[in-house]
């Protein structure tokens, strides 16, 4: 797992860029309720900013009263950022297997968070992991799990707890991060 984008935390998103992305999440989910159950790249409102047309991965997180209600994303960019955000918003609302589909009534009460993914590389040393800065991907054989950088901070985890919880997310025993056959990847994200 690797991509070549520059440091994502240094992205220079303007207030208008951030507003556009937040409104795009709302548009993507709202149009589903209006009967447009399939997104068409040509109908997604296009941004003015070339930055939002870069090929970057992104996750969209939906929360209800501070609790997770849906979260889906692409780890690595597979098209323009704005399209990724539109598709991941739909997926978080209607395709997260951990939750029932979001209802139109419920949607009005959900908060949204967008995480723009930075480069993903092998973590050279787990002692270098910084809570709130790094997200993790744990991979062992066919199992893998990802936790975004803000998750450890929200749950007030220390580094070891973060590593253990990423293992659990991957369906592994909590101490599998110590196994030499387990690959630990890290990344940063721009969160809005």
N, C-alpha and C positions, 0 to 999 in steps of 0.2 A: 504494500500500500504506500503510494507516494504520489504527490503531485507537486507541481513546480510554481504555484502562485507565491507572490511575495508575502511578507508578514501581514496577515489579515487584520491584526489589531491596529495596524497603522492606516487602515482604509480611511479615506477622507469623505465620509458620507455627510452630506449637508442635511439640514433639518428637512428640506424638501424631499431628499432621497429617503430619509427615514419615514416621513409621512406617507410617501408613495408606497413603500413596502408594507407598512401597516394597513393602509387602505386597500392594497392588493389582496391581503389575507382576507379582509372583510368582504371584498368583492367576490373573491373566488368561492367562498362558502355561501354567501348570499345568493349568488346566481344558481347554485345547486338547488336551493329552496324554491327558486323561481322556475325550475323545470329544466335548466340547462345541465343535465347530469353528466355530460361529457365536455371537458375543456377542449377548446380549439386554439392552437397557438395564435391564430390570426385574430381571435376575439379578445385575447388578454390585452388589457390596456398597456401600451408600450411606454417605457420611461423616456424622459429626455436625456437623462444622464448616461453617458457611455459606460460609467463605472458599473451600473446595474445590468449592463449587457455582457459583462465579463463572465467567463465560465468558472463559476464557483459553486461548491456544494453548500447546502443550507438545510437546517432543520426548522420546522415550525412546531411550537409547543402551545397547547391550549390548556388553560387552567380554570378551574371553577372553585371559587373561594380559597385560592392558594393551593389547591390540590390538583395533581396531574389529571387531565381529562383526555389527552391525546398528544402524541409526539411522534412525528415521522420525518425522515429527512434522507438526503443523499449525502454520503460522506464526501464524495468527490464530485466536482462539477460535471454535468452531462448535458450542458447547454447553458444558455444565458441565465444569470442569477434570477432575474425577475420571473422567468418561466418556472424555474425550480421552486421558487417561493409560492407561486400560484398553485402548482401541482401538489406541493407538500402540505399546503394549507388544506386542500381537499382531502388528502390522504389522512392527515391528523384528525380531521372531523369525521370522516366516514369509513376509514379503512384500518384504523389501529385495532389489531385483534384483541387487545386487552380491554377494550371498552365498547359499549354499544354505540351506534351512530349518534352524533349530536342531533338533537331536535331543534327545530326553528325557534321554539320558545326558549330553550336553554341557551341557544347561541347568544342571545342578548346579554347574558350574564357571564360570558367567558372572557378571560383576558388572554392576550396572545403575546408570544415572545418569538423572535426570529434570531437564529444563531447562524451566522455566515462562517463557513468552515475555512480554516487555514490549512496549510500543508500537513500531511500526515506522514510521520516518520517513526522508525523504531526508537523507543525510549532508550537512550544510552545508559542511564543509571536512574533507578527509581528514587534515589535520594534527591534528584534534581526536580522532581515533580512539585509544582507550586499549586496549592489549593486556590481555586478561583481563576487561575491562569491557564492551566492545562486540563484538557479533556483526555480520556483514556479509551483505548480499545484493547480488550483482552481477547487473545485468539489462541486456542489449543485444539488442534485437529479440526474437526468440523464445527466446533463451538466458537462463537464470538459474541461479544457484547460491548456496547458503547455507552459511556456516560459523558454528557457535556460538562464543560468546565464549571458552570454555575451550580451543578447538582451538589458537589461536595461542599460548596460554600453554603448553599441553602440548608443542608442537613448538618452543618457544623462538624463535618468529618475531618479527621486528621489524615495524613498521607496513607497510613496502613489501612484505615477503614475504607478509604476511597479505592484502594487496590482490591481489597476484599469484596466490596460491593460491586465493583466492575466484574470480578470473577463470578459472583452470584448472578449478575445480569446475563453473563455468557452461559449460564447453566453449569458452572463449574463449582467445585468446593472452594470456600473462601481463601484457602492458602495456596491455590494453584498458581498464583502469580510468582511464587518462589520456584516453581518447577522450571528447569532449564528449557524444556520443550515448549513452554508457553511463550508466545510473542506478545510483548506489550508495546503498543503504539501510543504516541501522544500527539496532540495538536492543540492549537489555540483557536478561539472563535471570537468573532465580533458579535456581541449580543445587543439587540435592541428590542 
